[in-house]
Amino acid sequence: MLALKFLLIAGGLGMILVAVSILAYDLYRESLYRRALALPGAGAVPPLPQWRWRTSLALALLAWGPILLAFSIVVVPSGMAGIRVSEMTGTVLGTLYPGVHSWGPAGRGRCAVRHARPGLHRGSAGGWEEGRG
């Protein structure tokens, strides 16, 4: 599920990158056209380039779908516990146990992941080994 989350993020960012690349290419074609018009001895003038605003805008807006879907997936690793935290209401009741959970990205807060047993792995000189002998 973590791979799916990263794939959705990469897909959304890739769509935004393609939208920006389309506009950059259109800007390049526009500069070639203006350069050909400015030179008096140039042969054939290339056709007037059309800006593809609608395509770029559609790609950029559609890219938010996979990104928001990816941010709604919460993966709690084994040995950890998740706590839902909302900025408006504070801690939300219910622990998120290890596994995959869906948590809405739009205004519902975030998920804090902590060790389930923080004192279990702390070894010290006078700790676990003291009773053995």
C-alpha positions in Angstrom: 0.0 0.0 0.0 2.9 2.3 0.6 4.1 1.6 -2.9 0.6 2.6 -4.2 0.8 5.8 -2.1 4.2 6.8 -3.6 3.0 5.8 -7.1 -0.1 8.1 -6.7 2.1 11.0 -5.5 4.6 10.4 -8.4 1.7 10.2 -10.9 0.2 13.5 -9.7 3.5 15.3 -9.7 4.3 13.9 -13.1 1.0 15.3 -14.5 1.9 18.7 -13.1 5.3 18.4 -14.7 3.8 17.5 -18.1 1.4 20.6 -17.8 4.4 22.9 -17.1 6.4 21.3 -19.9 3.6 21.9 -22.4 3.5 25.5 -21.6 7.3 25.7 -21.7 7.3 24.2 -25.2 4.7 26.6 -26.3 6.8 29.5 -25.0 9.8 28.1 -26.9 7.7 27.9 -30.2 6.5 31.5 -29.6 10.1 32.7 -29.2 11.1 30.9 -32.5 8.1 32.6 -34.2 9.0 36.1 -32.9 12.7 35.6 -33.8 11.7 34.6 -37.4 9.5 37.7 -37.7 12.4 39.9 -36.4 14.9 38.8 -39.0 14.3 40.5 -42.3 16.2 38.0 -44.5 14.5 34.9 -43.0 12.9 32.6 -45.5 9.6 31.0 -44.6 8.0 32.2 -41.4 6.6 29.4 -39.2 2.9 29.4 -38.5 1.6 31.3 -35.5 1.9 28.9 -32.5 -1.2 28.3 -30.4 -0.9 28.3 -26.7 -2.4 25.1 -25.1 -3.8 26.6 -21.9 -6.8 24.4 -21.6 -4.8 21.2 -21.8 -2.2 22.4 -19.3 -4.9 23.6 -16.9 -6.9 20.3 -17.2 -3.7 18.3 -16.5 -2.8 20.5 -13.5 -6.3 20.3 -12.0 -6.6 16.5 -12.6 -3.3 16.0 -10.9 -4.7 16.9 -7.6 -7.0 13.8 -7.5 -4.2 11.2 -7.2 -2.2 13.5 -4.8 -5.2 13.9 -2.4 -6.0 10.2 -2.7 -2.3 9.4 -1.8 -2.4 11.8 1.2 -5.5 10.1 2.5 -3.7 6.7 2.9 -2.0 6.3 6.3 0.3 3.3 6.8 1.1 2.4 10.4 4.1 0.1 10.6 4.3 -3.0 12.8 5.2 -2.2 16.4 3.8 1.3 16.1 0.4 3.0 16.9 -1.2 5.9 15.2 -3.2 8.7 16.8 -5.5 10.9 14.9 -4.9 14.6 15.6 -7.3 17.3 14.5 -6.2 21.0 14.6 -9.7 22.1 15.6 -10.8 19.4 18.1 -7.5 18.0 19.3 -7.0 14.2 19.7 -9.7 12.1 18.0 -10.8 9.0 19.9 -9.5 5.7 18.6 -6.1 4.2 18.1 -4.9 3.3 14.6 -3.4 -0.1 14.9 -0.7 -1.4 12.5 -1.9 -1.6 8.9 -3.5 0.6 6.3 -6.0 3.2 7.1 -7.9 5.8 5.2 -7.7 9.3 6.7 -9.2 12.2 4.7 -6.7 14.9 3.8 -9.2 17.8 3.6 -9.3 19.6 6.9 -9.5 16.5 9.1 -6.1 16.8 10.6 -3.2 14.4 10.6 -2.0 11.1 12.0 0.9 11.0 14.5 2.7 7.6 14.6 4.6 6.6 17.7 6.2 3.4 19.2 3.6 1.2 20.8 5.9 0.3 23.7 8.5 3.0 24.0 10.2 1.6 27.1 10.6 -2.0 25.9 13.8 -1.6 23.9 15.6 0.7 26.3 18.5 -1.3 27.6 20.6 0.1 30.5 23.3 -1.3 32.7 21.0 -1.7 35.6 17.9 -2.7 33.6 17.1 -6.2 32.2 20.4 -7.9 32.8 20.5 -7.0 36.6 18.4 -10.0 37.7 20.3 -12.6 35.8 23.3 -14.2 37.2 
